[in-house]
């Protein structure tokens, strides 16, 4: 009996790091092997989990419905997601939701090379659900923690003991991981600012 493939852990990541994650790879030659995107902080991701504000939805399809959604995180970074006939549940959510709305999205990273050689990164959503502000706030705190943990591991590696994905990230990206530390801290500070400014219940 064939083993059932285990579902990959959905990584939490802020938009600034996700949009920089332009390098993809497989770990085997099997055509059905999962495609991973390499996060600049040295983690592979076959699925991502994000929560933010859905600010815009648009049917960009020509012959059939193909929905684009923009989700913004607390730093103002934007995740783009696209859902069509092969993601019917996600497409119907994008059709029905009225922005602005807090949403939680689980999906697969997809990269696309533009005509001028830029690599754009988007999400192909598996599920989209409307959530409340408290869920968004929890995601921000957990994502900041995971990001800082990845940066700590990245900074702690020395040449001899370097984790393979950290090594891959340091070879593939010429990006200071300090950018992502700032994003994590900025997201936490924006959350504190919101809570400070919120009227007393």
Buried (B, 14 or more C-beta within 10 A) or exposed (E): EEEEEEEBEBBBBBBBBBBBBBBBEEEEEEEEEBBBBBBBBBBBBBBBBBBBBBEBBEBEBEEEBBBBBBBBBBBEBBBBBBBBEEBEEBBBBBEEBEBEBBBBBBBBBBBEEEEEEEBEBBBBBBBBBBBEEEBBBEBBEEBBEBBBEBBEBBEEBEEEEBBEBBEBBBEBBEBEBEBBBEBBBBBBEBBEEBEEEEEEE
